Amino acid sequence: MGSSRPLTKKNVAERLARGLDLREADLRGIDLSGLSFDGADLSHAKMAMCNLSKATFRNTNLFSASLWQSDLKDAVFDGAMMEEADLDLADLDGATFHKAQVRKTIFPAGRVEWLEIERSIRTGQRVTMNRNRKGA
């Protein structure tokens, strides 16, 4: 990305508005809640431990992106390409995955049932997390 300074929510929003490249971006730990990443290329992006609640990722390329331990409550992944993405330990409560591509995607084991994800992919129904188990 050509910059050694850490990115802020404002920087990311400006890059998205201009259609600038976010592939391989290091966005770890940033509050990016409510941003629209619709149609962006976030392949190989590092978005671990981010607040991405209510963010939208419609038709976004998230190939091999890390969203590990991120807050993804009410996020929209409809039509996203999420092959090999890492969502382990993420909070997906209320997220939708309508028609998303999830081959080899890592979901929070024991905290969300595969049937929930599959139903959301098929119908767009919101995912409900299992609150009885916590991540490792």
N, C-alpha and C positions, 0 to 999 in steps of 0.2 A: 504494500500500500504506500510505501515511500515516506512514511512519517514515523518518527521515533516517539513523538508525544502521544500519551494515551488519548484515546477517543472519548468524547462525551456524547450524551444523548443528542445534543444539538448538532454535533459534527456528523453523527450517523444519520440523523434526519435530513441534513443538507445533502449528504452523499446520496441518499435514497431519492431525494427530489431531483437531483441532477442525473440520476441513472448511472452513477459512478460505480466502479468495481468494488465489491465487498467480498470477493473470493479470498479465502484464507485470512480474513480479518480476525484480529485478536480483540474481541469485545468482552472478555471475561469480567464478570462482576459488575457490569454497568446496568443501571436502571433504564431499560428500554421499553417500559410498559406502555401499551397503547399505540406503539408505532406500527405503521403498515410497511411490511417487507414484501408486499404482493409483487410477484414477478421478478424479484431480485435473484441474483446468483450468489448464494451464501455457501457454495460448496467448500468444504474443508474449513469453514469458519469455526472459531473457538468462541462459543457463547455459553460456557459453563458458568454456573452460579449467577446468572443474570435474572433480573426481574423482567419477564416477558409477558406478564399477565395482560390479557386483552389485546395482545399484539396479533396481527394477521400475517399469514404466510401463504396466501392463496397463490397457487401455481408457482411457488418459490422452489428453487433448486437448493435443497439442503443435503446434497450428496456428501456423505462422510462428515457432516457437521457435528460438533459436540455441543449439546444442550444439557449436559450432565448437571444434575442438581439445580436446575433452573426452575423458577416459578412460572409455569405455563398455564395458570388458571384462566379459563375462558379464552384461550388462544385458538385461532382458526388456521388449520393446516389443510383446508380443502384444496384438492388438486395438487398438493405439494409433492415433489420428488424427494423422498426421504430415505432412499436406499443407503444402508450402512450408517445412518445417523445414530447418535448415542443420546438417548433420553433417560438413561438410568438415573434413579433417585429424583427425577423431576416430578413436580406436582402438575398433573394433567387434568385435574378436576374441572369439568365443564368444557374441556377442549373438544374440537371437532376435527375429523379426518376424512371428510367426504371425498371419495375417489382419490385419496392419497396413495402413493406408491411406497410401500413399506418393506420391501425385500431386505432382509438382514438388518432391520432396524432394531435397536436395543430399547426395550420399554422397561419401566420400573417393575422388576420381578416381584411378584407377591403383592404388589400394591394396586395393580390394575389387571383385570382378567383379559386374556386375549380376545374372548368373546365380546367384550366391551369395545375394543379397538376395531374388531372385524365389523361389528354392527355400525359403528360410526363411519367406517369406510363405505359401507353399503348404503346407509340411509342418511348420514349426516347428524345422527343423534349424538348428543353430548356425552362424554365419558364421565363415569362416576368412579372415583378412586375408592379403594378399600381402606377405610380409616382404622381398621383393627390391627393392621400391620404397619410397621415403620421400616424405612430403608435401613440397610446395614450400616 
